[in-house]
């Protein structure tokens, strides 16, 4: 799975985080800081979604259509664990 497509998005998020830090140092208005934090959080959630989608479309799909029932069960358990962590 190639996650390098997420690098530009992560670089933008990194810039957003630096901007938030600067806003705090400059004692900017709380609501403006909160707005930027929400924006960075949403962008990071999108990266998470993209990587999870890629995992489902490649690793999990291959396991589900394969003949190895033990691997299939392992992937199903893995997905259930991931979903429980991100509730």
Long-range contacts (C-beta under 8 A, 24 or more apart in sequence): 1-54, 1-55, 1-58, 1-59, 2-54, 3-51, 3-54, 5-50, 6-47, 6-50, 6-51, 9-43, 9-46, 9-47, 9-50, 10-47, 12-43, 13-40, 13-43, 13-44, 13-47, 16-40, 16-43, 48-86, 52-82
